[in-house]
């Protein structure tokens, strides 16, 4: 008596390979903050960060079909206190928009904070530039040197910036949930 038929073994192998391929594809879509720092120069803080973006297939398909993707980079300055919860001193958001121009076959990154635009010939070059933050002035930031202050950085795909008909599906599809780890560091005085 045979326990496995050749066709049932083949089907079992296909299921295992399909489930492995699906979980492997889901792992690829992510946002990872690799480094971040605030440097004080002439009474102004400057943000430098390196963020690695990997888009899901859904996000890449939408981008190539004319949908703009908005990514926010949020900076928070908090004070740690012994007896109470953390006190937020500053919360700033830096929005970036990624578009694909079909006719020119170029990717455009728009920085709405300083009103700049940059074109790239490949998606990987655009994502690399999107993740490289150099000397971004943070004018609103002033700290008291006697406090225990820390900074944290988050980056995410803003689902609310998608066209209204796409949002319900984006909320329930894991490929659209692109959110980074929280990168936190003490703010040097």
Phi and psi restraints in degrees (value plus and minus 20) as a CYANA .aco file:
   2 UNK   PHI    -107.1   -67.1
   2 UNK   PSI     116.2   156.2
   3 UNK   PHI    -101.6   -61.6
   3 UNK   PSI     -56.8   -16.8
   4 UNK   PHI    -143.0  -103.0
   4 UNK   PSI     112.2   152.2
   5 UNK   PHI    -105.6   -65.6
   5 UNK   PSI     131.3   171.3
   6 UNK   PHI     -77.4   -37.4
   6 UNK   PSI     -57.1   -17.1
   7 UNK   PHI     -90.0   -50.0
   7 UNK   PSI     -56.0   -16.0
   8 UNK   PHI     -89.7   -49.7
   8 UNK   PSI     -54.8   -14.8
   9 UNK   PHI     -84.3   -44.3
   9 UNK   PSI     -63.0   -23.0
  10 UNK   PHI     -82.3   -42.3
  10 UNK   PSI     -62.2   -22.2
  11 UNK   PHI     -85.9   -45.9
  11 UNK   PSI     -61.2   -21.2
  12 UNK   PHI     -82.3   -42.3
  12 UNK   PSI     -62.2   -22.2
  13 UNK   PHI     -84.3   -44.3
  13 UNK   PSI     -61.9   -21.9
  14 UNK   PHI     -81.7   -41.7
  14 UNK   PSI     -62.2   -22.2
  15 UNK   PHI     -83.5   -43.5
  15 UNK   PSI     -64.5   -24.5
  16 UNK   PHI     -83.7   -43.7
  16 UNK   PSI     -63.2   -23.2
  17 UNK   PHI     -86.1   -46.1
  17 UNK   PSI     -59.0   -19.0
  18 UNK   PHI     -85.6   -45.6
  18 UNK   PSI     -64.0   -24.0
  19 UNK   PHI     -88.3   -48.3
  19 UNK   PSI     -55.2   -15.2
  20 UNK   PHI     -85.8   -45.8
  20 UNK   PSI     -63.2   -23.2
  21 UNK   PHI     -84.3   -44.3
  21 UNK   PSI     -58.2   -18.2
  22 UNK   PHI     -87.6   -47.6
  22 UNK   PSI     -67.1   -27.1
  23 UNK   PHI     -87.8   -47.8
  23 UNK   PSI     -53.9   -13.9
  24 UNK   PHI     -86.7   -46.7
  24 UNK   PSI     -59.6   -19.6
  25 UNK   PHI     -87.0   -47.0
  25 UNK   PSI     -57.3   -17.3
  26 UNK   PHI     -87.8   -47.8
  26 UNK   PSI     -51.0   -11.0
  27 UNK   PHI     -87.5   -47.5
  27 UNK   PSI     -47.9    -7.9
  28 UNK   PHI     -87.1   -47.1
  28 UNK   PSI     -55.0   -15.0
  29 UNK   PHI     -98.0   -58.0
  29 UNK   PSI      94.4   134.4
  30 UNK   PHI    -186.1  -146.1
  30 UNK   PSI     145.9   185.9
  31 UNK   PHI    -148.7  -108.7
  31 UNK   PSI     106.2   146.2
  32 UNK   PHI    -150.1  -110.1
  32 UNK   PSI     101.7   141.7
  33 UNK   PHI    -106.2   -66.2
  33 UNK   PSI      95.7   135.7
  34 UNK   PHI    -110.5   -70.5
  34 UNK   PSI     -53.7   -13.7
  35 UNK   PHI    -177.9  -137.9
  35 UNK   PSI     135.1   175.1
  36 UNK   PHI    -180.4  -140.4
  36 UNK   PSI     126.8   166.8
  37 UNK   PHI    -177.1  -137.1
  37 UNK   PSI     133.7   173.7
  38 UNK   PHI    -136.2   -96.2
  38 UNK   PSI     105.2   145.2
  39 UNK   PHI    -133.5   -93.5
  39 UNK   PSI     109.4   149.4
  40 UNK   PHI    -110.1   -70.1
  40 UNK   PSI     101.3   141.3
  41 UNK   PHI    -157.4  -117.4
  41 UNK   PSI     102.4   142.4
  42 UNK   PHI      30.5    70.5
  42 UNK   PSI      30.5    70.5
  43 UNK   PHI      45.1    85.1
  43 UNK   PSI      -4.7    35.3
  44 UNK   PHI    -147.4  -107.4
  44 UNK   PSI     114.7   154.7
  45 UNK   PHI    -106.7   -66.7
  45 UNK   PSI     123.3   163.3
  46 UNK   PHI    -143.2  -103.2
  46 UNK   PSI     112.0   152.0
  47 UNK   PHI    -113.6   -73.6
  47 UNK   PSI     110.3   150.3
  48 UNK   PHI    -145.8  -105.8
  48 UNK   PSI     114.0   154.0
  49 UNK   PHI    -174.0  -134.0
  49 UNK   PSI     134.5   174.5
  50 UNK   PHI    -144.1  -104.1
  50 UNK   PSI      97.1   137.1
  51 UNK   PHI    -142.2  -102.2
  51 UNK   PSI     113.5   153.5
  52 UNK   PHI    -125.2   -85.2
  52 UNK   PSI      97.3   137.3
  53 UNK   PHI    -123.1   -83.1
  53 UNK   PSI     110.5   150.5
  54 UNK   PHI    -148.7  -108.7
  54 UNK   PSI      94.1   134.1
  55 UNK   PHI    -105.9   -65.9
  55 UNK   PSI     131.2   171.2
  56 UNK   PHI     -97.7   -57.7
  56 UNK   PSI     145.1   185.1
  57 UNK   PHI     -81.1   -41.1
  57 UNK   PSI     -57.8   -17.8
  58 UNK   PHI     -81.9   -41.9
  58 UNK   PSI     -63.8   -23.8
  59 UNK   PHI     -87.4   -47.4
  59 UNK   PSI     -59.9   -19.9
  60 UNK   PHI     -86.8   -46.8
  60 UNK   PSI     -61.8   -21.8
  61 UNK   PHI     -81.9   -41.9
  61 UNK   PSI     -63.8   -23.8
  62 UNK   PHI     -83.2   -43.2
  62 UNK   PSI     -63.3   -23.3
  63 UNK   PHI     -79.3   -39.3
  63 UNK   PSI     -65.2   -25.2
  64 UNK   PHI     -92.4   -52.4
  64 UNK   PSI     -33.0     7.0
  65 UNK   PHI    -123.2   -83.2
  65 UNK   PSI       1.3    41.3
  66 UNK   PHI      72.8   112.8
  66 UNK   PSI     -13.5    26.5
  67 UNK   PHI    -110.6   -70.6
  67 UNK   PSI     107.1   147.1
  68 UNK   PHI     -99.7   -59.7
  68 UNK   PSI     120.5   160.5
  69 UNK   PHI    -129.7   -89.7
  69 UNK   PSI     109.2   149.2
  70 UNK   PHI    -128.6   -88.6
  70 UNK   PSI     106.1   146.1
  71 UNK   PHI    -132.8   -92.8
  71 UNK   PSI     113.7   153.7
  72 UNK   PHI    -128.6   -88.6
  72 UNK   PSI     119.5   159.5
  73 UNK   PHI    -135.1   -95.1
  73 UNK   PSI      93.9   133.9
  74 UNK   PHI    -124.6   -84.6
  74 UNK   PSI     108.3   148.3
  75 UNK   PHI    -130.8   -90.8
  75 UNK   PSI     107.7   147.7
  76 UNK   PHI    -143.4  -103.4
  76 UNK   PSI     117.5   157.5
  77 UNK   PHI    -135.1   -95.1
  77 UNK   PSI      99.4   139.4
  78 UNK   PHI    -145.7  -105.7
  78 UNK   PSI     135.3   175.3
  79 UNK   PHI    -131.3   -91.3
  79 UNK   PSI     105.0   145.0
  80 UNK   PHI    -101.5   -61.5
  80 UNK   PSI     112.3   152.3
  81 UNK   PHI    -146.2  -106.2
  81 UNK   PSI     125.9   165.9
  82 UNK   PHI     -90.1   -50.1
  82 UNK   PSI     -62.3   -22.3
  83 UNK   PHI    -125.6   -85.6
  83 UNK   PSI     -31.8     8.2
  84 UNK   PHI    -146.0  -106.0
  84 UNK   PSI     151.6   191.6
  85 UNK   PHI     -87.6   -47.6
  85 UNK   PSI     148.8   188.8
  86 UNK   PHI     -82.6   -42.6
  86 UNK   PSI     126.1   166.1
  87 UNK   PHI    -124.5   -84.5
  87 UNK   PSI     105.6   145.6
  88 UNK   PHI    -104.8   -64.8
  88 UNK   PSI     103.8   143.8
  89 UNK   PHI    -113.8   -73.8
  89 UNK   PSI     -62.2   -22.2
  90 UNK   PHI    -165.8  -125.8
  90 UNK   PSI     122.8   162.8
  91 UNK   PHI    -156.7  -116.7
  91 UNK   PSI      98.0   138.0
  92 UNK   PHI    -143.1  -103.1
  92 UNK   PSI     126.3   166.3
  93 UNK   PHI    -145.2  -105.2
  93 UNK   PSI     113.8   153.8
  94 UNK   PHI    -135.4   -95.4
  94 UNK   PSI      83.1   123.1
  95 UNK   PHI    -107.1   -67.1
  95 UNK   PSI     119.9   159.9
  96 UNK   PHI    -149.1  -109.1
  96 UNK   PSI     118.8   158.8
  97 UNK   PHI    -136.1   -96.1
  97 UNK   PSI     114.1   154.1
  98 UNK   PHI    -133.3   -93.3
  98 UNK   PSI     105.0   145.0
  99 UNK   PHI    -148.3  -108.3
  99 UNK   PSI     136.5   176.5
 100 UNK   PHI    -139.9   -99.9
 100 UNK   PSI     107.3   147.3
 101 UNK   PHI    -117.7   -77.7
 101 UNK   PSI      91.3   131.3
 102 UNK   PHI     -83.5   -43.5
 102 UNK   PSI     -65.4   -25.4
 103 UNK   PHI     -87.6   -47.6
 103 UNK   PSI     -63.9   -23.9
 104 UNK   PHI    -102.7   -62.7
 104 UNK   PSI     -35.2     4.8
 105 UNK   PHI      34.3    74.3
 105 UNK   PSI      26.8    66.8
 106 UNK   PHI    -148.5  -108.5
 106 UNK   PSI     137.0   177.0
 107 UNK   PHI    -126.7   -86.7
 107 UNK   PSI     115.8   155.8
 108 UNK   PHI    -137.0   -97.0
 108 UNK   PSI     108.0   148.0
 109 UNK   PHI    -129.1   -89.1
 109 UNK   PSI     104.1   144.1
 110 UNK   PHI    -131.2   -91.2
 110 UNK   PSI     109.9   149.9
 111 UNK   PHI    -125.5   -85.5
 111 UNK   PSI      86.5   126.5
 112 UNK   PHI     -96.7   -56.7
 112 UNK   PSI     -32.6     7.4
 113 UNK   PHI     -91.2   -51.2
 113 UNK   PSI     -68.4   -28.4
 114 UNK   PHI    -132.1   -92.1
 114 UNK   PSI      -8.0    32.0
 115 UNK   PHI      37.3    77.3
 115 UNK   PSI      24.9    64.9
 116 UNK   PHI    -131.9   -91.9
 116 UNK   PSI     135.3   175.3
 117 UNK   PHI    -155.3  -115.3
 117 UNK   PSI     119.4   159.4
 118 UNK   PHI    -156.8  -116.8
 118 UNK   PSI     117.0   157.0
 119 UNK   PHI    -121.9   -81.9
 119 UNK   PSI     126.6   166.6
 120 UNK   PHI    -158.5  -118.5
 120 UNK   PSI     126.8   166.8
 121 UNK   PHI    -105.5   -65.5
 121 UNK   PSI     -34.7     5.3
 122 UNK   PHI    -157.0  -117.0
 122 UNK   PSI     135.9   175.9
 123 UNK   PHI     -85.6   -45.6
 123 UNK   PSI     -59.3   -19.3
 124 UNK   PHI     -84.0   -44.0
 124 UNK   PSI     -58.7   -18.7
 125 UNK   PHI     -86.6   -46.6
 125 UNK   PSI     -59.2   -19.2
 126 UNK   PHI     -86.1   -46.1
 126 UNK   PSI     -63.4   -23.4
 127 UNK   PHI     -87.3   -47.3
 127 UNK   PSI     -54.9   -14.9
 128 UNK   PHI     -84.2   -44.2
 128 UNK   PSI     -64.6   -24.6
 129 UNK   PHI     -86.9   -46.9
 129 UNK   PSI     -57.8   -17.8
 130 UNK   PHI     -80.9   -40.9
 130 UNK   PSI     -55.0   -15.0
 131 UNK   PHI    -109.0   -69.0
 131 UNK   PSI     -21.9    18.1
 132 UNK   PHI    -124.5   -84.5
 132 UNK   PSI      83.9   123.9
 133 UNK   PHI    -124.2   -84.2
 133 UNK   PSI      96.6   136.6
 134 UNK   PHI    -144.0  -104.0
 134 UNK   PSI     105.7   145.7
 135 UNK   PHI      30.0    70.0
 135 UNK   PSI      31.7    71.7
 136 UNK   PHI    -105.8   -65.8
 136 UNK   PSI      96.5   136.5
 137 UNK   PHI     -89.8   -49.8
 137 UNK   PSI     116.9   156.9
 138 UNK   PHI    -138.9   -98.9
 138 UNK   PSI      63.7   103.7
 139 UNK   PHI     -90.0   -50.0
 139 UNK   PSI     -51.0   -11.0
 140 UNK   PHI     -94.4   -54.4
 140 UNK   PSI     -29.6    10.4
 141 UNK   PHI    -105.5   -65.5
 141 UNK   PSI      97.1   137.1
 142 UNK   PHI    -155.7  -115.7
 142 UNK   PSI     113.2   153.2
 143 UNK   PHI    -144.4  -104.4
 143 UNK   PSI     133.8   173.8
 144 UNK   PHI    -110.8   -70.8
 144 UNK   PSI     103.5   143.5
 145 UNK   PHI     -87.4   -47.4
 145 UNK   PSI     -33.0     7.0
 146 UNK   PHI    -109.5   -69.5
 146 UNK   PSI     -23.0    17.0
 147 UNK   PHI    -120.5   -80.5
 147 UNK   PSI     137.1   177.1
 148 UNK   PHI    -107.9   -67.9
 148 UNK   PSI      71.7   111.7
 149 UNK   PHI    -125.1   -85.1
 149 UNK   PSI     120.3   160.3
 150 UNK   PHI    -154.7  -114.7
 150 UNK   PSI     137.4   177.4
 151 UNK   PHI    -135.5   -95.5
 151 UNK   PSI     128.7   168.7
 152 UNK   PHI    -159.5  -119.5
 152 UNK   PSI     129.5   169.5
 153 UNK   PHI    -149.9  -109.9
 153 UNK   PSI     116.1   156.1
 154 UNK   PHI    -152.7  -112.7
 154 UNK   PSI     127.5   167.5
 155 UNK   PHI    -153.7  -113.7
 155 UNK   PSI     121.8   161.8
 156 UNK   PHI    -178.8  -138.8
 156 UNK   PSI     138.3   178.3
 157 UNK   PHI    -101.0   -61.0
 157 UNK   PSI     105.8   145.8
 158 UNK   PHI    -104.5   -64.5
 158 UNK   PSI      80.8   120.8
 159 UNK   PHI     -85.9   -45.9
 159 UNK   PSI     -51.3   -11.3
 160 UNK   PHI     -85.2   -45.2
 160 UNK   PSI     -38.9     1.1
 161 UNK   PHI    -106.8   -66.8
 161 UNK   PSI     -28.3    11.7
 162 UNK   PHI     -91.3   -51.3
 162 UNK   PSI     138.2   178.2
 163 UNK   PHI     -78.3   -38.3
 163 UNK   PSI     124.2   164.2
 164 UNK   PHI     -71.2   -31.2
 164 UNK   PSI     -62.9   -22.9
 165 UNK   PHI     -84.8   -44.8
 165 UNK   PSI     -41.1    -1.1
 166 UNK   PHI    -106.5   -66.5
 166 UNK   PSI     -40.8    -0.8
 167 UNK   PHI     -81.9   -41.9
 167 UNK   PSI     -65.6   -25.6
 168 UNK   PHI     -77.4   -37.4
 168 UNK   PSI     -63.7   -23.7
 169 UNK   PHI     -87.5   -47.5
 169 UNK   PSI     -57.0   -17.0
 170 UNK   PHI     -84.8   -44.8
 170 UNK   PSI     -53.1   -13.1
 171 UNK   PHI     -89.4   -49.4
 171 UNK   PSI     -47.8    -7.8
 172 UNK   PHI    -126.8   -86.8
 172 UNK   PSI     -22.0    18.0
 173 UNK   PHI    -123.7   -83.7
 173 UNK   PSI     106.7   146.7
 174 UNK   PHI     -84.6   -44.6
 174 UNK   PSI     -46.1    -6.1
 175 UNK   PHI     -86.4   -46.4
 175 UNK   PSI     -39.7     0.3
 176 UNK   PHI    -112.0   -72.0
 176 UNK   PSI     -35.8     4.2
 177 UNK   PHI    -103.9   -63.9
 177 UNK   PSI      69.6   109.6
 178 UNK   PHI    -132.2   -92.2
 178 UNK   PSI      85.6   125.6
 179 UNK   PHI    -159.4  -119.4
 179 UNK   PSI     116.5   156.5
 180 UNK   PHI    -101.9   -61.9
 180 UNK   PSI     151.0   191.0
 181 UNK   PHI     -88.9   -48.9
 181 UNK   PSI     141.2   181.2
 182 UNK   PHI    -110.5   -70.5
 182 UNK   PSI     100.7   140.7
 183 UNK   PHI    -120.6   -80.6
 183 UNK   PSI      98.0   138.0
 184 UNK   PHI    -144.2  -104.2
 184 UNK   PSI     123.4   163.4
 185 UNK   PHI    -172.0  -132.0
 185 UNK   PSI     132.8   172.8
 186 UNK   PHI     -92.0   -52.0
 186 UNK   PSI     121.4   161.4
 187 UNK   PHI    -106.4   -66.4
 187 UNK   PSI      98.3   138.3
 188 UNK   PHI     -88.5   -48.5
 188 UNK   PSI     123.7   163.7
